[in-house]
Amino acid sequence: MNIAIVTGASSGMGREFVLQLGQYVTVDEIWVIARRRAALESLRSEVSVSVRPVALDLLDESSFGAYAALLEAEKPDVKLLVNAAGFGKFGDFRRISPEDDCRMLDLNCKALVMMTRLTLPYMHRGSHILQLDSLSAFQPVPFITTYGATKAFVLSYSRSVNQELKRAGIRCMAMNPGWVKTEFFNHAFQTNDCEVQYFDRLYEAKDVVATGLKDLYRSKKDYSVHGLPVKLQVLMVKLLPHSLVMRVWQNQQKKPKNNHGLTVEERK
């Protein structure tokens, strides 16, 4: 049985991957993974291929054992793995609880590594891995401190894994969007007291995902960036001292832009 697997599939970018992946890969079933089963179930009516909801909380250590057992029982041929689960918190790092810091590390980094490692034995030549990353991976980001650091890990990990898997014929790519209008902000704003309020450009999830899948299947890139302005920003932060980049970022936050209407109603 050929399958695709998408984590964080209940909303936002993860859900959009489920809706679009059929344009690039042919599978018998899509395993959709997230905590909210009802939101996963609703995907069945939105795609033509069979959807298997797998309700797992990837912050719960026991989820990895359950996932490994499911793979062992089904022995699928995994054509595509999309690790889209993750969350961030904005604001002064002293306001963000140590528990939330560690949860970001566990979901954005540990869960991504575990899902990649557990799935790889079921992947073969021609399979693909897409790791949902962030523009913040390319620079230190005050007031998004821990989240940005987790995404720097994802970028480094994904590029290295891609290099190692070349001989096996498996591609791994990080996808590094800028600001995207999703439920991400519902959680990020909970600890934000105007430290982060400047959002220069806001992109739609469907457009960013379309670019990511196109780059995954039709290029040899090990990371993908959507939008010319974001690509230029990536170039600049590579050339400029990070101390200067951080000062520019902090000065931008004094001038609110596009900071209203970012939170959206969550799917149940």
Backbone as a ProteinNet text record, in pm:
[ID]
protein_1_A
[PRIMARY]
MNIAIVTGASSGMGREFVLQLGQYVTVDEIWVIARRRAALESLRSEVSVSVRPVALDLLDESSFGAYAALLEAEKPDVKLLVNAAGFGKFGDFRRISPEDDCRMLDLNCKALVMMTRLTLPYMHRGSHILQLDSLSAFQPVPFITTYGATKAFVLSYSRSVNQELKRAGIRCMAMNPGWVKTEFFNHAFQTNDCEVQYFDRLYEAKDVVATGLKDLYRSKKDYSVHGLPVKLQVLMVKLLPHSLVMRVWQNQQKKPKNNHGLTVEERK
[TERTIARY]
84.9	0	88.2	71	143.6	68.2	138.3	71.4	153.4	85	148.4	110.3	197.7	173.5	194.1	97.1	106.5	77.2	171.8	147	97.4	33.2	-23.4	-131.5	-203.6	-295.6	-433.1	-459	-593.3	-622.7	-518.3	-541.2	-421.5	-438.2	-327.9	-251.9	-120.8	-33.6	-46.6	-54	-65.2	-188.6	-300.2	-424.9	-412.7	-349.6	-333.8	-245.9	-146.9	-66.3	-152.9	-243.1	-331.7	-414.5	-462.8	-548.7	-473.8	-343.9	-269.7	-176.8	-142.4	-36.7	-73.5	-203	-246	-201.8	-163.4	-114.5	27.5	94.8	236	268.6	186.4	217.6	88.4	97.1	-18.4	-6.6	-105.4	-103.2	-241.1	-243.5	-369.8	-440.3	-360.5	-417.6	-328.8	-392.7	-318.6	-343.7	-237.5	-249.4	-236.1	-339.6	-338.1	-327.9	-229.5	-195.7	-208.9	-282	-295.2	-373.8	-394.1	-466.8	-617.5	-669.9	-814.3	-873.2	-929.9	-981.6	-1092.7	-1183.3	-1294.8	-1244.5	-1142.4	-1086.2	-1021.2	-960.7	-900.2	-1009.5	-1115.1	-1225.2	-1285.1	-1291.1	-1353.6	-1276.4	-1149.8	-1070.5	-1120.5	-1190.8	-1238.7	-1327.4	-1400.3	-1490.9	-1423.4	-1295.4	-1227.6	-1125.3	-1089.1	-993.1	-1049.5	-1004.1	-1058.6	-997.1	-875.6	-809	-854.9	-841.9	-881.4	-795.7	-860.9	-792.2	-806.6	-694.8	-699.4	-662.6	-757.7	-725.9	-649.3	-538.9	-458.5	-443	-527.9	-528.9	-415.6	-309.8	-194.3	-151.3	-109.8	-50.3	100.5	171.8	315.4	397.8	331.2	399.3	393.8	317.8	305.9	400.3	495	597.8	536.9	422.6	361.4	311.9	294.2	247.7	346.1	473.9	573.9	568	542.1	524.9	401.7	292.6	169.8	189.9	261.4	288.6	377.8	481	570.3	494	404.3	325.1	232.9	176.1	88.6	167.3	285.8	370.1	406.4	443	481.3	364.4	246.4	128.2	88.7	98	52	161.2	287.2	402.3	378.1	346.9	317.6	445.5	430.3	537.3	509.1	587.2	561.5	627.2	544.3	594.1	625.8	555.1	574.5	546.7	638.8	619.3	628.4	524.3	524.9	516	620.8	619.6	580.1	450.3	398.6	355.2	365.5	326.5	427.8	378	467.9	389.7	452.8	390.2	497.7	459.9	553.3	485	565.1	516	600.5	531.5	599.3	610.2	703	712.3	846	863.7	983.2	1002.7	1122.2	1143.1	1120.8	1130.3	1106.7	959	873.1	729.3	682.3	754.2	717.9	762.7	674.2	706	812.4	892.3	988.6	920.3	797.7	723.6	693.8	653.2	626.5	754.3	863.8	992.1	1024.2	1008	1040.4	941	815.3	715.8	750.6	799.7	843.1	959.2	1053.2	1165	1115.7	1022	974.6	894.5	807.4	724	797.7	863.9	926.6	1051.6	1121.7	1248.4	1239.3	1211	1212.6	1109.7	986.8	882	915.5	969.2	1008.5	1115.3	1214.5	1321	1264.3	1180.4	1124.3	1038.5	954.3	869	952.2	1058	1146.6	1215.3	1270.8	1345.9	1255.3	1136.8	1045.4	989.6	975.5	916	1016.6	1141.7	1242.2	1253.3	1244	1252.7	1142.6	1038	925.6	927.1	1038.5	1054	1158.9	1141.5	1230.4	1268.5	1354.7	1400.2	1280.6	1290.7	1182.1	1088.4	1107.5	1023.9	1073.6	986.4	1017.4	979.7	1057.8	1030.1	1028.2	921.9	915.2	899.5	993.4	991	946.6	832.9	784.8	873	941.7	1037.7	987.8	1076	1036.6	1148.1	1109.9	1208.3	1298.8	1247.1	1326.3	1443.8	1452.4	1564.8	1697.2	1693.1	1814.7	1882.4	1820.5	1877.2	1826.7	1900.1	1844.8	1732.8	1622.6	1506.6	1463.4	1503.4	1456.2	1304	1248.2	1104.2	1035.5	1111.9	1063.8	1178.3	1241.1	1371.8	1375.7	1295.7	1302.9	1246.4	1134.6	1076.8	1178.2	1240.9	1340.1	1455.3	1499	1609.3	1569.6	1444.5	1400.8	1399.3	1365	1358.6	1497.9	1595	1733.3	1780	1738.8	1769.5	1707.4	1580.2	1510.6	1580.6	1624.7	1693.1	1823.6	1904.2	2032.4	2011.6	1919.3	1891	1843.3	1750.1	1690.4	1792.7	1876.2	1976	2079.2	2116.6	2213	2153.1	2028.2	1961	1948.4	1914.4	1903.1	2033.6	2144.5	2275.1	2302.4	2270.5	2295.8	2206.9	2086	1990.5	2002.4	2092.5	2102.9	2130.6	2219.4	2252.4	2134.1	2042.9	1923.2	1812.6	1833.2	1733.4	1612.9	1628.9	1519.9	1554.4	1459.1	1482.3	1419.8	1495.9	1445.6	1465.5	1360.9	1368.5	1298.7	1361.1	1295.9	1218.6	1103	1023.5	1018.5	1063.9	1086.7	1001.1	873	786.2	808.6	765.2	756.8	626.1	559.4	434.8	321	249.7	137.9	16.3	-99.2	-221.3	-281.1	-250	-302.5	-331.9	-374.7	-400	-273.5	-157.4	-30.8	-36	-96.3	-97.9	-185.8	-283.5	-369.2	-285.7	-184.5	-99.2	16.4	71.7	188.3	156.8	35.4	-0.8	-34.6	-48.5	-90.3	8.8	135.4	238.2	298.2	237.5	292	229.5	313.6	265.2	322.7	291.1	335.4	484.8	554.9	694.7	705.4	611	608.9	477.5	486.8	365.4	383.6	497.1	524.8	530.5	434	426.9	426.8	545.4	560.9	475.8	475.7	395.4	327.7	202.8	126.9	88.7	118.4	91.4	-21	-84.6	-189	-126.9	-179.7	-124	-124.3	-231.2	-240.8	-128.9	-87.9	17.5	154.8	178.7	306.7	324.3	218.1	223.9	246.1	181.5	199.7	345.2	410.1	551.8	636.7	606.5	684.4	678.1	559.2	545.1	610.8	599.1	664.3	815.9	872.1	1016.6	1060.8	978.2	1012.6	1022	927.8	918.7	983.4	1005.1	1053.1	1183.5	1253.2	1383.6	1475.2	1598.3	1694.4	1728.7	1645.2	1670.8	1662.1	1741.5	1725.3	1650.9	1615	1517.8	1441.3	1319.4	1229.5	1181.4	1181	1134.2	1031.5	917.1	809.2	812.3	810.8	799.4	933.3	944.2	1069.3	1116.1	1027.2	1074.2	1136.7	1080.4	1135.3	1270.1	1281.1	1408.1	1517.9	1482.5	1579.5	1619.6	1524.1	1555.6	1651.3	1628.8	1719.6	1861.1	1871.5	2002.7	2069.7	1993	2050.5	2099.6	2023.1	2064.6	2185.8	2212.7	2334.9	2456.9	2434.2	2545.4	2576.7	2474	2491.2	2522.9	2592.5	2615.6	2482.7	2470.1	2344.1	2312.4	2415.4	2388.7	2311.2	2345.3	2273.6	2133.4	2122	1991.6	1895.1	1944.2	1857.3	1814.2	1904.1	1867.2	1760.8	1776.7	1677.2	1541.7	1541.7	1416.7	1349	1427.1	1369.4	1315.6	1382.4	1332.9	1203.2	1191.6	1068.5	948.1	968.9	856.4	796	862.5	808.6	701.6	687.6	592.5	495	380.8	285.8	246.3	236.4	193.3	127	9	-63.8	-79.7	-98.2	-101.7	-242.8	-344	-482	-545.2	-634.3	-708.7	-628.9	-521.2	-437.8	-487	-552.5	-604.5	-732.2	-750.9	-867.2	-935.9	-1058.5	-1133.8	-1075.3	-1048	-988.5	-1093.8	-1052.1	-1137.6	-1147.6	-1262.7	-1282.9	-1239.2
-119.6	0	124.2	211.2	337.1	444.4	513.8	614.8	743.4	850.8	975.2	996.9	1060.3	1087.5	1236.6	1300.2	1443	1464.1	1521.3	1558.1	1702.6	1738.8	1872.9	1896.2	1788.9	1793	1850.1	1884.3	1929.1	2072.2	2150.9	2291.4	2348.1	2472.2	2549.4	2484	2493.7	2443.1	2292.3	2220.2	2075	2032.7	2096.3	2063.5	2095.3	2206.1	2245.1	2145.4	2088.1	1984	1864.7	1826.5	1713.5	1744.4	1867.3	1905.8	1910.9	1939.2	1961.2	1848.3	1757.4	1660.8	1567.8	1548.5	1461.2	1508.5	1635.2	1688.8	1641.5	1585.4	1551.3	1405.4	1337	1199	1118	995.6	906.4	804.1	804.1	711.7	648.5	537.1	469.2	529.1	592.1	641.4	752	846.6	951.1	933.4	917.2	913.4	1056.4	1106.4	1243.2	1237.1	1307.6	1296.7	1431.8	1434.6	1552.8	1510.7	1603.9	1572.1	1568.3	1655	1674.8	1580	1470.3	1369	1424.8	1504.5	1555.8	1637.2	1719.4	1799.3	1709.9	1599.9	1504.1	1432.3	1393.6	1322.8	1407.8	1537.8	1625.3	1628.5	1588.2	1586.3	1481.9	1382.4	1275.3	1328.3	1432.7	1487.9	1589.8	1618.7	1725.2	1674.5	1546.2	1490.4	1361.5	1327.1	1210.3	1079.4	1083.7	962.9	927.8	801.7	757.6	824.7	870.7	937.6	853.5	829.9	758	854.7	897.3	982.6	903.9	960.1	898.1	1004.2	995.6	1097.2	1070.1	1150.5	1137.3	1275.9	1285.4	1406.7	1384.5	1448.5	1424.4	1484.6	1552.1	1592.5	1482	1378	1263.3	1153.2	1116.8	1018	887.8	849.3	722.4	722.9	841.6	850.6	787.3	796.8	741.9	589.4	529.5	385.2	341	417.5	384.6	398.4	501.3	523.1	411.2	374.3	266.7	135	109.6	-13.7	-15	100.5	110	82.8	140	115	-32.4	-92.4	-233.6	-322.8	-287.8	-368.8	-356	-233.8	-209	-228.6	-206	-215.9	-142.6	-13.1	62.6	101.5	141.4	204.8	354.4	426.9	569.3	650.5	709.2	788.7	932.2	982.1	1120.5	1132.9	1196.4	1233.5	1385.2	1448	1592.3	1613	1666.5	1700.6	1847.2	1870.1	2007	2044.1	1952.1	1982.4	2077.8	2174.1	2266	2384.2	2460.5	2582.7	2676.7	2803.7	2903.1	2996.4	3063.6	3167.5	3292.9	3409.2	3537.3	3607.9	3703.2	3788.7	3778.7	3863.4	3860.5	3718.5	3663.5	3523.1	3497.7	3602.8	3584.5	3566.8	3608.5	3593.3	3452.9	3390.7	3257.1	3154.7	3067.4	2972.7	2873	2822.8	2716.8	2595	2568.8	2454.3	2474.2	2596	2623.4	2619.4	2668.8	2658.4	2512.1	2427.7	2286.2	2217.2	2260.9	2204.8	2240.5	2361.1	2396.8	2309.4	2286.5	2197.8	2057.1	2010.2	1872.5	1853.9	1948.2	1930.9	1970	2085.5	2135.8	2058.2	2003.8	1934.5	1783.9	1747	1605.2	1524.5	1574.1	1499.5	1487.7	1595.2	1591.5	1485.2	1480.8	1380.3	1239.4	1221	1088.3	1041.4	1128.8	1090.1	1058.3	1134.7	1107.8	973	948.5	823.9	700.8	711.4	597.5	565.3	667.9	648.9	601.4	640.5	611.6	464.1	368.8	228.3	185.5	265.3	233.6	320.1	387.8	471.9	409.9	430.1	370.8	474.3	434.7	524.9	595.2	726	804.8	865.4	831.2	888.9	1029	1105	1244.3	1274.9	1363.2	1414.7	1566.7	1628.3	1773.7	1812.8	1893.8	1940.9	2087.4	2115.6	2253.9	2333.3	2432.3	2511	2655.4	2752.3	2891.8	2982.5	3101.3	3203.5	3234.8	3217.7	3248	3153.3	3048.7	2955.1	3018.6	3127.5	3183.4	3289.1	3327.8	3433.8	3420.6	3471	3479.5	3583	3554.2	3642.7	3677.6	3793.9	3835.3	3840	3801.6	3796	3678.3	3603.2	3473.5	3375	3390.4	3333.7	3181.9	3113.6	2967.5	2909.4	2963.7	2915.3	2926.8	3044	3062.9	2965.3	2939.1	2845	2703.5	2664.7	2530.8	2519.7	2627.5	2623.1	2624	2685.7	2675.9	2530.7	2459.9	2316.8	2239.9	2267.9	2194.8	2215	2336.8	2363.6	2285.4	2291.4	2219.9	2069.3	2017.7	1874.1	1827.1	1900.2	1858.2	1858.6	1960.6	1968	1856.9	1827	1718.7	1582.5	1560.5	1434.5	1416.9	1524.6	1516.9	1470.5	1523.9	1485.8	1337.4	1289.8	1149.4	1053.8	1098.4	1009	1008.1	1087.1	1094.8	959.1	882.4	751.3	656.8	678.2	593.9	642.8	759.1	812	871.8	918.1	980.9	1127.9	1216.2	1359.7	1413.3	1498.2	1567.1	1716.1	1793.2	1937.8	2012.2	2118.7	2209.5	2314.5	2354.9	2460.5	2577.8	2695.7	2809.1	2930.1	2929	3042	3162	3277.4	3395	3389.2	3502.8	3506.5	3448.2	3352	3285.9	3292.8	3328.6	3344.7	3208.2	3159.2	3031.1	3041.5	2929.9	2924.2	2940.3	2939.3	2957	3077.8	3186.2	3309.6	3298.5	3208.4	3192.1	3161.6	3078.7	3038.8	3137.8	3185.2	3273.6	3402.7	3454.8	3582.8	3572.1	3453.7	3438.5	3501.3	3506.5	3561.3	3690.1	3744.8	3861.1	3988.7	4080.7	4209.5	4321.2	4315.1	4414.8	4407.2	4304.1	4290.5	4257.7	4176.7	4140.8	4193.4	4298.2	4359.1	4409.6	4380.5	4424.6	4302.2	4289.5	4176.6	4234.1	4240.3	4314.2	4258.2	4124.3	4060.6	3936.9	3918.9	3802.5	3719.6	3590.4	3501.6	3404.3	3350.8	3251.5	3112.3	3026.3	2891.6	2815.2	2829.5	2752.8	2789.1	2915.3	2958.7	2910.5	2918.5	2875	2724.6	2648.6	2502.6	2463.9	2534.3	2505.8	2522.3	2627.7	2648.5	2538.4	2501.6	2397.9	2264.1	2222.7	2094.2	2098.9	2210.7	2223.9	2211.9	2279.6	2272.8	2132.7	2064.8	1930.9	1832.8	1842.3	1743	1786.8	1917	1962.7	2040.1	2028.4	2093.1	2003.3	2045.4	1972.3	2050.7	2148.2	2232.3	2151.9	2191.4	2129.7	2222.7	2342.2	2424	2508.8	2545.7	2618	2746	2854.5	2983.8	3038.7	3080.4	3134.6	3286	3344.5	3489.4	3557.5	3641.2	3711.8	3797.2	3873.4	3952.8	3867	3748.7	3661.3	3604.6	3571	3521.4	3626.7	3752.5	3861.2	3877.7	3860.4	3870.7	3761.1	3640.1	3529	3561.7	3616.5	3653.8	3758.8	3859.5	3967.9	3920.7	3835	3792	3699.5	3644.4	3565.7	3655.6	3775.8	3865.9	3962.7	3998.6	4100.2	4037.5	4110.2	4061.2	4039.4	3931	3902.9	4006.3	4068.7	4174.3	4289.1	4323.2	4428.4	4381.3	4258.7	4203.8	4207.1	4170.9	4170.7	4311.5	4409.7	4548.6	4599.2	4567.7	4609	4547.7	4417.9	4348.6	4414.9	4445.8	4506	4646.6	4720.6	4854.1	4845.8	4745.3	4727.8	4707.2	4639.8	4606	4728.7	4844	4966.7	5028.4	4974	5028.7	4918.3	4908.6	4800.6	4800.2	4679.8	4664.5	4528.2	4526.8	4401.5	4315.1	4378.4	4302.2	4276.7	4305.3	4282	4171.5	4098.3	3995.6	3871.2	3847.1	3730.7	3603.1	3616.2	3496.5	3453.2	3322.3	3266.3	3164	3134.8	3034.3	2895.4	2822.9	2690.4	2587.2	2489.9	2376.9	2287.5	2232.5	2146.9	2003.8
0	0	0	-98.8	-106.3	-28.3	59.4	140.7	148.7	188.5	230.8	376.8	451.1	592.9	617.1	682.8	712.4	860.6	933.3	1072.9	1077.5	1188.1	1198.6	1095.3	1059.8	946.1	978.3	1103.3	1140.2	1098.4	1066.4	1033.6	958.9	912.8	858.9	745.7	754.1	648.1	633.6	744	736.2	660.2	690.1	620.3	471.4	440.5	300.5	224.3	290	226	185.9	274.5	244.2	120.1	108.8	-3.1	-135.6	-131.8	-255.7	-297.2	-208.6	-241.2	-356	-379.8	-488.6	-625.9	-637.4	-765	-795.3	-694.2	-711.4	-684.6	-606.6	-572.1	-571.8	-622.9	-627	-515.3	-426.4	-312.6	-296.3	-223.6	-194.9	-73.4	14.3	140	194.6	261.4	332.7	481.4	558.3	703.3	754.1	819.6	870.5	1022.9	1076.3	1218.3	1287.1	1397.7	1483	1606.9	1699.9	1822.4	1799.9	1712.6	1699.8	1594.5	1640.8	1548.1	1458.9	1514.7	1435.1	1316.3	1338.1	1228.8	1124.3	1168.3	1074.9	995.1	1063.1	996.7	884.5	904.6	805.5	674.3	676.8	554.2	455.3	504.8	417.2	304.9	331.3	231	139.8	165.8	91.5	-9.2	-1.3	-96.8	-155.2	-274.5	-343.4	-296.6	-242.8	-197.5	-56.3	-19.1	115.2	221.9	327.6	438.6	564.7	632.1	760.4	873	954	1068.3	1174.7	1220.7	1326.4	1435.2	1537.1	1642.7	1740.9	1731.2	1819.6	1866.2	1990.5	2044	2045	1954.8	1940.4	2054	2147.6	2271.2	2376.9	2346.6	2437	2388.3	2470.1	2433.5	2384.4	2439.3	2400.7	2255.7	2198	2059.7	1962.2	1993.1	1901.3	1899.8	2014.4	2018.9	1942.7	1957.1	1884.9	1734.3	1693.4	1551.2	1496.1	1570.2	1526.3	1513	1606.1	1601	1479.6	1445.2	1328.3	1200.1	1190.6	1073.6	1062.8	1173.1	1172.9	1133.4	1176.9	1144.9	998.4	943.5	806.9	702.2	741.5	651.2	518.1	525.1	402.6	329.3	206.3	130.2	136	215.3	238	127	43.3	-68.7	-28.6	72.8	115.8	264.4	336	476.3	485.4	539.1	564.6	715	773.9	915.9	930.1	951.8	960.8	1102.2	1197.6	1335.6	1398.9	1473.8	1542.8	1597.9	1686.5	1736.7	1786.3	1804.4	1855.3	1952.9	2033	2123.5	2102.9	2092	2075.8	2210.9	2218.7	2335.8	2405.9	2504.7	2589.5	2642.5	2624.5	2661.2	2809.7	2891.7	3035.1	3066.4	2973.8	2993.5	2952.2	2863.3	2815.3	2918.3	2957.2	3064.8	3020.5	3114.7	3081.1	3020.5	3066.1	3011.8	2863.1	2825.1	2683.8	2600.8	2656.9	2587.2	2555.5	2654.6	2635.1	2542	2544.7	2452.8	2308	2286.1	2151	2106.3	2195.2	2161.8	2131.5	2212.6	2196.9	2068.1	2036	1916.7	1789	1790.4	1668.3	1630	1730.1	1703.2	1730	1854.5	1890.4	1811.5	1804.8	1733.7	1585.7	1527.3	1386.4	1362.3	1450.5	1436.7	1453.5	1553.8	1578.5	1462.1	1409.2	1297.1	1173.2	1152.6	1039.3	1055.5	1173.3	1196.2	1192.2	1250.5	1253.3	1114.5	1031	898.6	794.9	807.1	704.5	664.9	758.4	715.5	618.5	608.6	520.2	393.4	371.3	252.4	160.5	31.6	-67	-172.5	-264.7	-369	-435.1	-447.8	-504.8	-401.7	-273.2	-167.4	-131.4	-65.9	-32.2	112.3	174.1	308.2	300.6	351.3	359.4	505.7	554	692.1	691.4	753.3	758.9	854.1	800.4	876.2	883.5	881.9	896.9	847.5	804.6	769.5	887.9	1009.1	1129	1147	1065.8	1075.1	1035	958.1	899.1	985.9	1097.9	1180.9	1323.3	1422.4	1558.1	1558.8	1630.4	1627.1	1769.5	1821.5	1953.4	1957.6	2070.3	2095.7	2025.1	1947.5	1896.2	1921.2	2035.4	2062.1	2049.7	2129.7	2129.7	2001.1	1954.2	1829.1	1715.1	1703.3	1597.8	1609.2	1731.3	1751.9	1711.2	1739.2	1698.1	1546.6	1478.2	1332.6	1269.9	1337.2	1290.6	1296	1400.1	1410.5	1293.8	1264.9	1158.1	1024.2	995	869.2	859.6	964.4	964.1	955.2	1033.6	1035	897.3	838.2	711.2	598.5	593.6	486.5	500.8	622.4	644.2	610.4	653.9	622.9	471.3	401.8	256.3	192.8	242.1	187.8	211.1	331.6	364.1	285.2	251.9	186.5	33.6	-21.2	-166.5	-228.8	-169.2	-226.8	-223.2	-127.5	-119.2	-212	-275.5	-367.1	-299	-173.7	-97.1	-77.2	-107.5	-92.5	35.2	103.4	222.5	200.9	222.2	200.2	313	358.6	454.4	375.1	426.9	364.9	461.3	416.2	505.3	467.7	504	469.7	560.7	510.6	596.1	673.5	690.4	765.5	682.8	739.3	670.9	762.4	705.1	783.7	817.8	938.3	985.7	1135.1	1193.8	1338	1421.2	1358.2	1429.7	1522.9	1475.2	1553.5	1678.1	1677.5	1795.1	1919	1900.7	2012.6	2031.1	1919.9	1928.6	2002.9	1985.8	2046.1	2195	2247.2	2387.1	2484.2	2446.9	2536	2481	2377.1	2308.7	2363.5	2411	2461.5	2374.6	2246.3	2148	2115.5	2163.2	2122.5	1974.1	1925.3	1783	1725.8	1642.2	1587.8	1445	1384.1	1248	1156.4	1068.5	975.8	834.3	776.3	650.9	538.6	523.2	419	475	439.2	483.7	361.3	368.7	256.1	291.3	187	203	206.3	293.6	308.7	176.8	98.2	-26.3	-123.5	-126	-217	-170.6	-40.3	14.7	-1.5	25.1	10.8	-134.9	-227.1	-369.7	-409.7	-360.5	-390.4	-328.5	-204	-136.9	-208.6	-247.5	-317.2	-454.9	-523.3	-653.9	-638.8	-538	-516.9	-474.4	-396.3	-349.5	-466.1	-558.6	-665.9	-797.3	-813.9	-944.2	-936.1	-825.3	-812	-730	-714.3	-631.6	-505	-471.5	-354.8	-225.3	-125.3	6.4	102.1	56.6	129	28.8	66.6	-23.3	42.8	-33.1	16.7	-81.9	-30.4	-114.3	-115.2	-234.8	-247.6	-265.6	-367.4	-394.3	-276.3	-209	-94.8	15.2	39	141.8	97	-30.5	-83.9	-70.2	-97.1	-81.9	64.4	155.4	297.5	340	290.6	322.4	275	154.9	101.7	188.3	228.6	307.2	442.9	510	643.6	636.7	519.1	501.7	486.5	432.2	402.4	516.1	593.3	696.8	832.6	920.1	1057.1	1128.1	1200.2	1267.9	1375.6	1431.2	1529.8	1465.9	1341.1	1268.5	1231.1	1185.4	1146	1264.5	1383.3	1501.1	1539.6	1525.7	1557.7	1461.1	1332.7	1233.7	1266.8	1299.4	1334.8	1454.1	1559.3	1678.9	1651.2	1566.3	1531	1451	1366.7	1289.4	1380.4	1491.9	1580.2	1647.8	1637.6	1694.3	1604.8	1483.8	1386.1	1345.1	1410.6	1379.5	1232.6	1176.8	1037.8	1021	963.4	935.9	1060.9	1175.9	1300.7	1354	1272.4	1315.7	1231.7	1292.8	1220.6	1186.4	1259.2	1228.6	1296	1410.2	1475.3	1403.9	1396.3	1327	1415.5	1381.6	1459.5	1437.4	1543.3	1532.9	1494.5	1413	1382.4	1504.2	1528.5	1644.9	1615.2
[MASK]
++++++++++++++++++++++++++++++++++++++++++++++++++++++++++++++++++++++++++++++++++++++++++++++++++++++++++++++++++++++++++++++++++++++++++++++++++++++++++++++++++++++++++++++++++++++++++++++++++++++++++++++++++++++++++++++++++++++++++++++++++++++++++++++++++++++++++++

